[in-house]
Amino acid sequence: MLGKLKELTMNLDRSQNVTITLQVDYRDEFDKLKDEIVDIEIKKASKHRSMDANAYFWHLCGEIAKASSKYSTDGKNEVYREAIKAKGEYEPLTIREDAVPVFISRWAQKGTGWFAEVVDDAPGPDAEYYSLMGDSVDSYKIVHAYYGSSTYSSASMSRLIDYVVMLANDVGIPTMTSKEQNKLISAWAKKVGEDG
């Protein structure tokens, strides 16, 4: 987020107040964080800095959430998770039913795009053997464990951006040209260390 330092005042207890002017609507975040201890980093912005693929993706998620009534107050993250589910990467896992809630909870701790969901029942390992022996068989579930976009290749990120561009176009939000998007994806490829 870009802003401009406007004023610095000193208090009697030697603490300082810094006033920053922002060009974005920060009211919701301000209300959530007011009077909380927060990490702050202030550094000079590069004049030639352009939006990267991840920033563009998140910008579109936010605009889509504002433009559509189908999303809640956590709309930007809902759009993100929708895109991850529709076009993202996941691992299909077979997990014993009683372990599923713990797995889903721990997986989600990795970040917003890291979520998991049960998609079907599954026979557990050696289910056929146990049923032949007359023993009970533990119940297993097939779980799709989705990966957050921070791990994505340029091709995967491109699919996510294409998906949110489609959503943005559906609600009349302006988007970059294909040429501009390709530049972002090329820069993403360099960022994640892909050759080419």
VOBA-1610 file (N, C-alpha, C; in pm, whole numbers, padded with zeros to 5 digits, always signed):
BEGIN
Met+00084-00116+00000Met+00000+00000+00000Met+00089+00124+00000Leu+00055+00219-00086Leu+00133+00341-00094Leu+00065+00454-00019Gly+00145+00541+00039Gly+00093+00656+00111Gly+00199+00764+00115Lys+00167+00873+00184Lys+00263+00984+00195Lys+00270+01028+00340Leu+00393+01041+00392Leu+00411+01093+00527Leu+00377+01241+00528Lys+00292+01283+00623Lys+00248+01422+00624Lys+00296+01500+00746Glu+00300+01436+00862Glu+00329+01512+00983Glu+00388+01422+01091Leu+00476+01479+01172Leu+00533+01408+01286Leu+00521+01501+01406Thr+00461+01451+01514Thr+00449+01529+01637Thr+00506+01449+01752Met+00562+01522+01849Met+00623+01459+01967Met+00529+01479+02085Asn+00508+01374+02165Asn+00426+01383+02286Asn+00514+01407+02407Leu+00454+01447+02518Leu+00530+01475+02640Leu+00605+01353+02691Asp+00550+01234+02665Asp+00617+01111+02712Asp+00723+01063+02611Arg+00758+01147+02514Arg+00859+01123+02412Arg+00813+01024+02304Ser+00688+00977+02310Ser+00636+00897+02199Ser+00605+00992+02084Gln+00591+00937+01966Gln+00570+01021+01848Gln+00445+00975+01772Asn+00380+01071+01710Asn+00265+01043+01625Asn+00304+01074+01481Val+00279+00979+01392Val+00307+00997+01250Val+00175+00997+01176Thr+00152+01099+01095Thr+00032+01106+01012Thr+00068+01064+00871Ile-00009+00970+00817Ile+00015+00918+00682Ile-00112+00937+00600Thr-00099+00990+00478Thr-00212+01005+00388Thr-00213+00886+00293Leu-00329+00819+00282Leu-00344+00702+00195Leu-00442+00733+00083Gln-00424+00668-00031Gln-00516+00684-00143Gln-00616+00568-00151Val-00620+00486-00048Val-00714+00373-00045Val-00807+00390+00075Asp-00920+00323+00071Asp-01014+00327+00183Asp-00964+00232+00291Tyr-00917+00287+00402Tyr-00856+00208+00509Tyr-00946+00200+00633Arg-01070+00246+00623Arg-01157+00254+00741Arg-01181+00120+00810Asp-01213+00017+00731Asp-01241-00114+00793Asp-01119-00167+00867Glu-01003-00162+00803Glu-00881-00211+00866Glu-00846-00126+00989Phe-00867+00005+00978Phe-00837+00095+01090Phe-00925+00059+01210Asp-01054+00037+01186Asp-01144+00002+01296Asp-01103-00128+01363Lys-01054-00224+01285Lys-01013-00352+01341Lys-00884-00341+01423Leu-00795-00252+01380Leu-00661-00246+01440Leu-00641-00130+01537Lys-00737-00038+01546Lys-00721+00079+01631Lys-00687+00037+01774Asp-00586+00099+01830Asp-00538+00075+01967Asp-00473-00062+01987Glu-00449-00136+01880Glu-00378-00264+01888Glu-00229-00238+01862Ile-00145-00327+01911Ile-00003-00323+01876Ile+00010-00383+01736Val+00072-00310+01644Val+00087-00358+01507Val+00232-00345+01463Asp+00271-00428+01366Asp+00403-00414+01304Asp+00394-00306+01198Ile+00493-00218+01194Ile+00493-00109+01098Ile+00628-00105+01028Glu+00623-00093+00896Glu+00746-00073+00821Glu+00721+00042+00725Ile+00801+00145+00732Ile+00788+00260+00643Ile+00918+00272+00566Lys+00908+00270+00433Lys+01027+00286+00350Lys+00987+00358+00223Lys+01083+00418+00159Lys+01057+00493+00037Lys+01012+00397-00073Ala+00903+00434-00141Ala+00853+00351-00249Ala+00936+00374-00375Ser+00955+00269-00451Ser+01025+00282-00578Ser+00932+00350-00677Lys+00981+00452-00745Lys+00898+00524-00841Lys+00861+00436-00959His+00940+00336-00989His+00914+00251-01105His+00843+00122-01066Arg+00801+00116-00941Arg+00737-00006-00894Arg+00601-00023-00962Ser+00576-00139-01015Ser+00447-00164-01078Ser+00377-00276-01003Met+00251-00289-01032Met+00172-00393-00967Met+00223-00530-01012Asp+00242-00622-00917Asp+00281-00756-00957Asp+00156-00844-00970Ala+00177-00967-01014Ala+00064-01057-01039Ala-00020-01079-00915Asn+00045-01097-00800Asn-00027-01122-00676Asn-00109-00998-00635Ala-00048-00880-00647Ala-00119-00756-00611Ala-00239-00735-00703Tyr-00221-00761-00831Tyr-00332-00747-00927Tyr-00445-00844-00892Phe-00406-00968-00865Phe-00505-01069-00826Phe-00586-01023-00705Trp-00516-00976-00600Trp-00585-00932-00478Trp-00668-00807-00501His-00620-00718-00587His-00697-00598-00622His-00830-00639-00683Leu-00825-00732-00778Leu-00949-00778-00842Leu-01041-00848-00743Cys-00983-00930-00654Cys-01065-00996-00551Cys-01142-00893-00469Gly-01073-00786-00429Gly-01136-00681-00350Gly-01245-00608-00427Glu-01219-00576-00553Glu-01317-00505-00635Glu-01440-00592-00662Ile-01418-00720-00688Ile-01530-00812-00711Ile-01616-00822-00586Ala-01552-00833-00470Ala-01625-00844-00344Ala-01711-00720-00320Lys-01659-00602-00353Lys-01736-00478-00335Lys-01854-00470-00432Ala-01833-00521-00554Ala-01933-00507-00659Ala-02044-00611-00653Ser-02024-00719-00581Ser-02123-00827-00578Ser-02181-00845-00439Ser-02312-00857-00432Ser-02379-00873-00302Ser-02370-01016-00250Lys-02314-01108-00329Lys-02308-01248-00284Lys-02200-01273-00179Tyr-02112-01175-00158Tyr-02002-01193-00063Tyr-02031-01118+00067Ser-01978-01171+00177Ser-01999-01111+00309Ser-01894-01003+00335Thr-01878-00965+00460Thr-01779-00865+00495Thr-01636-00915+00474Asp-01618-01045+00466Asp-01487-01105+00437Asp-01477-01135+00287Gly-01540-01051+00207Gly-01557-01077+00065Gly-01431-01102-00013Lys-01327-01021+00009Lys-01203-01037-00068Lys-01147-01177-00048Asn-01146-01226+00077Asn-01096-01360+00104Asn-01188-01468+00047Glu-01319-01439+00045Glu-01413-01535-00014Glu-01389-01550-00164Val-01366-01438-00233Val-01336-01443-00376Val-01206-01521-00397Tyr-01106-01494-00313Tyr-00978-01564-00321Tyr-00997-01715-00309Arg-01070-01756-00205Arg-01091-01901-00184Arg-01173-01963-00297Glu-01269-01886-00349Glu-01348-01934-00463Glu-01257-01961-00583Ala-01165-01868-00609Ala-01072-01885-00721Ala-00980-02004-00698Ile-00930-02017-00575Ile-00843-02132-00541Ile-00919-02262-00565Lys-01043-02267-00521Lys-01122-02390-00536Lys-01151-02420-00682Ala-01179-02314-00760Ala-01215-02334-00901Ala-01095-02367-00988Lys-00981-02300-00965Lys-00868-02312-01057Lys-00735-02342-00990Gly-00735-02354-00859Gly-00611-02370-00787Gly-00562-02513-00778Glu-00456-02530-00702Glu-00393-02660-00686Glu-00434-02722-00553Tyr-00453-02853-00554Tyr-00489-02923-00431Tyr-00431-03064-00433Glu-00428-03121-00316Glu-00379-03257-00298Glu-00498-03343-00254Pro-00533-03449-00329Pro-00638-03538-00281Pro-00580-03636-00179Leu-00636-03638-00061Leu-00583-03721+00048Leu-00692-03813+00101Thr-00653-03931+00146Thr-00745-04022+00215Thr-00708-04017+00363Ile-00805-03973+00444Ile-00780-03951+00587Ile-00887-04021+00669Arg-00845-04083+00778Arg-00942-04148+00867Arg-01041-04043+00918Glu-01167-04076+00919Glu-01273-03979+00949Glu-01252-03904+01080Asp-01208-03973+01184Asp-01192-03905+01313Asp-01074-03808+01314Ala-00985-03817+01215Ala-00870-03727+01207Ala-00895-03606+01115Val-01006-03610+01041Val-01034-03504+00944Val-01045-03366+01007Pro-01123-03346+01115Pro-01135-03210+01170Pro-01000-03150+01213Val-00915-03231+01274Val-00784-03181+01317Val-00700-03145+01195Phe-00702-03230+01092Phe-00624-03201+00972Phe-00671-03070+00908Ile-00801-03053+00891Ile-00856-02933+00827Ile-00817-02809+00906Ser-00826-02817+01038Ser-00791-02703+01123Ser-00643-02667+01110Arg-00558-02766+01114Arg-00413-02740+01105Arg-00373-02692+00966Trp-00435-02747+00862Trp-00404-02705+00725Trp-00438-02557+00708Ala-00553-02515+00761Ala-00600-02377+00746Ala-00509-02277+00817Gln-00430-02321+00912Gln-00340-02230+00985Gln-00227-02178+00896Lys-00208-02238+00780Lys-00100-02196+00691Lys-00132-02066+00618Gly-00260-02029+00608Gly-00296-01906+00540Gly-00436-01911+00481Thr-00478-01797+00427Thr-00614-01782+00376Thr-00647-01882+00265Gly-00553-01904+00175Gly-00579-01994+00062Gly-00559-02141+00093Trp-00513-02168+00214Trp-00488-02307+00255Trp-00613-02355+00328Phe-00698-02426+00256Phe-00817-02482+00320Phe-00838-02623+00266Ala-00917-02699+00336Ala-00941-02838+00296Ala-01088-02869+00314Glu-01138-02959+00231Glu-01278-02998+00241Glu-01295-03145+00208Val-01392-03206+00274Val-01425-03346+00248Val-01507-03350+00119Val-01466-03436+00025Val-01539-03446-00101Val-01610-03579-00120Asp-01570-03683-00043Asp-01634-03813-00062Asp-01590-03909+00048Asp-01661-04021+00057Asp-01618-04131+00143Asp-01510-04210+00068Ala-01429-04281+00144Ala-01324-04360+00080Ala-01302-04488+00159Pro-01272-04597+00088Pro-01233-04717+00161Pro-01093-04694+00218Gly-01074-04734+00339Gly-00944-04717+00402Gly-00845-04820+00353Pro-00720-04802+00389Pro-00619-04901+00352Pro-00655-05038+00411Asp-00639-05140+00334Asp-00666-05279+00378Asp-00813-05302+00414Ala-00905-05218+00363Ala-01047-05233+00395Ala-01099-05370+00350Glu-01055-05412+00233Glu-01102-05540+00181Glu-01057-05656+00271Tyr-00934-05651+00318Tyr-00881-05755+00406Tyr-00963-05762+00536Tyr-00984-05646+00598Tyr-01057-05644+00725Tyr-01201-05691+00710Ser-01265-05653+00599Ser-01404-05696+00582Ser-01411-05848+00559Leu-01312-05904+00491Leu-01309-06049+00472Leu-01289-06122+00604Met-01213-06060+00696Met-01186-06120+00826Met-01301-06097+00924Gly-01400-06019+00881Gly-01514-05992+00970Gly-01488-05882+01071Asp-01376-05813+01059Asp-01345-05703+01152Asp-01410-05574+01104Ser-01424-05479+01195Ser-01480-05350+01157Ser-01374-05271+01077Val-01423-05188+00989Val-01335-05108+00904Val-01352-04962+00945Asp-01239-04896+00972Asp-01246-04753+01002Asp-01302-04679+00882Ser-01377-04574+00909Ser-01432-04492+00804Ser-01328-04390+00760Tyr-01309-04375+00629Tyr-01214-04281+00573Tyr-01285-04183+00483Lys-01225-04067+00463Lys-01280-03963+00377Lys-01175-03920+00276Ile-01221-03880+00159Ile-01132-03817+00061Ile-01140-03667+00088Val-01025-03607+00110Val-01016-03465+00142Val-00932-03397+00035His-00982-03286-00017His-00901-03202-00106His-00837-03094-00021Ala-00704-03093-00017Ala-00628-02993+00060Ala-00571-02893-00040Tyr-00627-02771-00038Tyr-00588-02667-00134Tyr-00465-02591-00086Tyr-00380-02554-00182Tyr-00259-02478-00153Tyr-00282-02329-00177Gly-00223-02245-00093Gly-00229-02101-00112Gly-00149-02059-00233Ser-00185-01945-00291Ser-00124-01900-00417Ser+00023-01864-00404Ser+00073-01846-00282Ser+00215-01812-00265Ser+00306-01925-00315Thr+00252-02044-00330Thr+00332-02158-00376Thr+00319-02183-00526Tyr+00243-02099-00596Tyr+00205-02129-00734Tyr+00314-02095-00836Ser+00316-02176-00940Ser+00399-02148-01057Ser+00332-02036-01138Ser+00400-01989-01242Ser+00339-01884-01325Ser+00214-01936-01396Ala+00215-02062-01439Ala+00098-02118-01507Ala-00021-02126-01412Ser+00005-02167-01288Ser-00103-02176-01189Ser-00156-02037-01155Met-00065-01940-01138Met-00108-01804-01107Met-00186-01745-01222Ser-00146-01777-01343Ser-00217-01729-01462Ser-00361-01779-01464Arg-00381-01906-01426Arg-00517-01962-01421Arg-00602-01888-01317Leu-00542-01858-01201Leu-00615-01784-01098Leu-00654-01646-01147Ile-00559-01577-01209Ile-00588-01441-01259Ile-00694-01446-01368Asp-00685-01542-01459Asp-00787-01554-01564Asp-00926-01573-01502Tyr-00931-01651-01395Tyr-01061-01675-01331Tyr-01118-01548-01269Val-01035-01472-01195Val-01088-01350-01133Val-01114-01241-01237Val-01040-01242-01348Val-01070-01149-01458Val-01209-01179-01514Met-01240-01307-01529Met-01373-01346-01577Met-01482-01297-01480Leu-01458-01318-01349Leu-01555-01269-01249Leu-01567-01118-01254Ala-01454-01049-01270Ala-01455-00902-01276Ala-01533-00854-01397Asn-01510-00917-01511Asn-01582-00878-01632Asn-01732-00899-01617Asp-01770-01005-01545Asp-01912-01034-01523Asp-01984-00924-01447Val-01910-00852-01360Val-01973-00745-01281Val-01928-00606-01325Gly-01866-00598-01444Gly-01833-00470-01502Gly-01710-00399-01446Ile-01616-00474-01389Ile-01494-00413-01335Ile-01389-00412-01445Pro-01325-00296-01469Pro-01221-00290-01572Pro-01101-00378-01534Thr-01043-00442-01634Thr-00927-00529-01612Thr-00816-00493-01710Met-00699-00547-01685Met-00585-00525-01774Met-00608-00596-01907Thr-00533-00554-02006Thr-00535-00625-02134Thr-00459-00757-02117Ser-00477-00847-02212Ser-00404-00974-02208Ser-00253-00951-02210Lys-00209-00852-02287Lys-00066-00822-02296Lys-00013-00778-02159Glu-00088-00691-02090Glu-00046-00645-01957Glu-00042-00761-01858Gln-00143-00849-01864Gln-00146-00965-01775Gln-00027-01057-01803Asn+00007-01076-01930Asn+00120-01163-01964Asn+00250-01109-01906Lys+00266-00975-01903Lys+00384-00915-01841Lys+00390-00949-01693Leu+00275-00940-01626Leu+00271-00974-01483Leu+00310-01120-01460Ile+00257-01207-01543Ile+00284-01350-01528Ile+00432-01379-01556Ser+00490-01310-01655Ser+00634-01328-01682Ser+00717-01286-01562Ala+00677-01175-01500Ala+00748-01128-01380Ala+00730-01228-01266Trp+00612-01288-01255Trp+00586-01390-01151Trp+00678-01510-01173Ala+00695-01550-01299Ala+00782-01664-01331Ala+00924-01638-01282Lys+00973-01514-01303Lys+01107-01481-01256Lys+01112-01482-01104Lys+01005-01433-01042Lys+00999-01426-00895Lys+01005-01565-00833Val+00937-01662-00895Val+00935-01798-00838Val+01048-01884-00895Gly+01138-01823-00976Gly+01257-01894-01022Gly+01235-01991-01135Glu+01135-01963-01220Glu+01112-02052-01335Glu+01202-02008-01449Asp+01247-02103-01528Asp+01327-02071-01646Asp+01236-02028-01759Gly+01290-01954-01852Gly+01213-01921-01970Gly+01197-01777-01979
//
